[in-house]
Amino acid sequence: MKSSDVPSIKIVGIDKIVHILLHLFFTFFWGITLVKSGRWSSFSKVMCFSFLLSLVFGLLIEFIQGYYTTSRSADITDVLANIFGSLFAIALLYQFKEKKEIQQK
């Protein structure tokens, strides 16, 4: 069976959903890891660093796609989806902190 014989499923906006989810998990798990490490003086600093890490990673990927590939292109809406996912993760982390489910060492 050739790959062209396999039916494709088109879901509108699936690309943006994937970007949101990837950056949500990326930021969330970096945030948890950094909080648990105990090396940071404040929870807010961890959240800022986790957000910036996700932002820089997303921007770097978009830059590489735009300038170093011929089959992909940079997309500002991908960056916005990345930011949304990262901010959602930060909100979740603050909720967990309020419920004392995560604590610094």
N, C-alpha and C positions, 0 to 999 in steps of 0.2 A: 504494500500500500504506500503510495506517495503521500508526502505531507500535504500536497495540494488537494488530495482526496478527503482529508479530514475536515469536517465542517468547523468553521470558526464561530465563536460566540462573540458578538459585539455588545459590550456593556458601555453605555455612555458615561464618560468620566472615570472609568476604572483606573486610568493612569494617575489621576489626582488622588483617588482614594488610596492607591498604593503609596504614593509620596507621603500622604498624611500619616498612614499607619507606620511606614518605615521610620519616619522622623519622630513619631510618638514613641515607639519602642526604643529607638536610639537614645533619645533624650531621657526617657524614663529610667532605663537601665544604667545609663551613665550617672544620672542623678542619685539613684539608689546606691550604686557602687561608691561614689564619692562621699555621700553622707556617711555610709557605714565605715569608710576608711578612717574617719576621725581626723583627717589632716586639715580640714577647713575650719575656720573660726566661726562661720555663720552659715545657716541654711540658705539664706538669700544669695550668698556668694556662690554656693554650689549650684543654685538654680541659674544664676547668670552665666556661670562658666559652662554648664550643660547646654544652655540655650545657644551660647556663642559657638560652642563646639559643633553643634548640629547645623547652625547657620553657615559657618565656614565650610564644613564638609559639603553641604548642599550647593553652595556657591562654587566651590572647587569642581564638583562634578558637572555642574552646568557649564562652567568655563571650558572644561575639557571637552565636553560634548560639542560646544559651539566652535571651538578653534582647532581641535585635534582629531575629529572624526569626520567622515564624509557621509555616514549613514544616520547620524543623529544631529539634533540642533538644540541650542540653548532655548529655554522657555521660561519667561518671567512668572508664568502661572504655576510652574513647577516649584519655583522658589517660594511663592506665596503659599502653596500647599505644604511645603516643608515647614515654613514658619508656623502655619496653623497647627500642624501636628505637634511641633515642639512646644508651642504655647499650651496646647491641650495637656501634654505630658506634665508641664510645670504646674498647671492647675490641679492635676491628679496628685502630684507629689505634695502640694500644699494641703490637700484634703487628707492624705495619709498622715502627714505630720500633725495636723489638728486632731486626728483620731489617735495619735501616738502610736501608729502602726510602724513608723520608721523613726528612729532616733539616732542622733550622733553619738559616737563613742565618747 
